[in-house]
Amino acid sequence: MKVLVVDDNSMMREVLCMYLTQLKHEVVAEAADGEAALKAFAEKRPELVLLDLVMPGTSGVEVLESIRKIDPAAKVIIATAVEQEMIEAELLRNGAAAILHKPFSSDELQEAVKRLA
C-alpha cells in the first residue's frame, strides 16, 4: 500500500516509515505539517495517510477534513498521544478509518493497516 506519513516529530516519522517498510508498504511521501501534508496528498494520491493529530499550524482534524474533501474515500489513520473520547468521536465522524494511541507497537500499526486493506 502507498502511504503518506504526517507527523511534526522527525523521529516519529522515521520510526513510522521503518515500521511501514518492514510491513512491505511503500512510503510515497512524508510531511511535517498540515500544509505539506495536503500538498503531498494532492500530488502523490496515497492509498493511506498516517496522520498526527497535534501539529503546529494546521491541525490533524483540519487536515483530515481537507483530505476528505479532496477524496471522500481516502483512508486515514490518526496517530495521537491525545486520548479524549469527544475528539475521537469527532475524528471518526469526519472519516478517520482508525485511531492509534502513541506510543503504539508495530503490531498495532500492522493490525490497523490490515483492517483497511
N, C-alpha and C positions, 0 to 999 in steps of 0.2 A: 504494500500500500504506500502511496506517495503522501508524505506528511510534512506539514509546516509546524515548526516548533516556535512558540512565542513565550518568552519569559525575560524579564528585565535583568535577571541574575545570570551572568555568563556561565558560571559554574553549573547552575541548574540546566541550562541549555545543553551544555557539554554532556552531562550525565544522561539527560533525556535522549540526546542523539545517539549516545553509546548504547543505551537500552534498546532503542528502536532499531538500530543497525544489527544488534545481536539477534533481534526478533525477526530479522530478514525484511525490514521495511526500508524504504528509501526516503531519507530526509531531503526534500527538494529545496527547502529554504528555512532560515532562522530569522527571527526578528526580536528586537529588544524592547520595542514599544508598539503601541496600538497603530500608529500611523504606518510604520514599516510593515506591520502585520497585514494591514489592509492592502497595501501596495503589493506585497508578496503573494497574497491570496489571489488578487486580480490577475497577476502575471503568471503564476505557476499553477493555479487551479488544483491544489492538492486534494486528495481523496479524504484526508483527515487533518484537522487542526487541533494541536495540543496547546491550549491557551491558558496562560496565567491570568488570575483574576485581578490582582492588585499590581498595577504598574503606574509609573509616572505618566502624566498626560492623560491620554485616552484609556479608560478602564477596560478590563476584560468584558464587563457587561456591555459597554458601548461597542466594543469590537465584535462581540457575538451578534448584537443586533444588526450591525452593518454587514457582517458576513452573510447573515440570513436574508438580508435584502438583496445582496448580490446573487446568492444561490440558496433558495429556501430549503434545498435538500442537503446542504452542507453538513458534514459530520464534525462536530466539535466536542472535544473532551476538555472540561475545565480542570485545571490543576491549581489547587489553592491550599493555603495554610489557614484560611478563614473557615470556621465551622459555625455557620448560623443558618438555622432552618429557613428563615424568611428569604435570605439571599439564595439559598439552594432552590427553593420553590420557584423563585423568580427566574433563575437561570434555566431550570427545566421547562418552565412555561415559555421562555424565549428561545427554546430549541436546543439547549445543550443536550448532547446524547448521553453524557455521563459526567460525574464529578469525582475526581481523585483528590484525597486529602494528603498534603505534604506532611511529613515525608512518606512516600509510598514506595513499595518494592517493585522490582522488575516484573514479578509475578502478577501484582495488582494491575500494572500497566498492560501487561500481556492479556489479562482477562478482560479488561475494559475494551481493548482494541479488537479482540476476538469477537466480542458481542456485536460489534459494528460491521464486521466483515460479511 
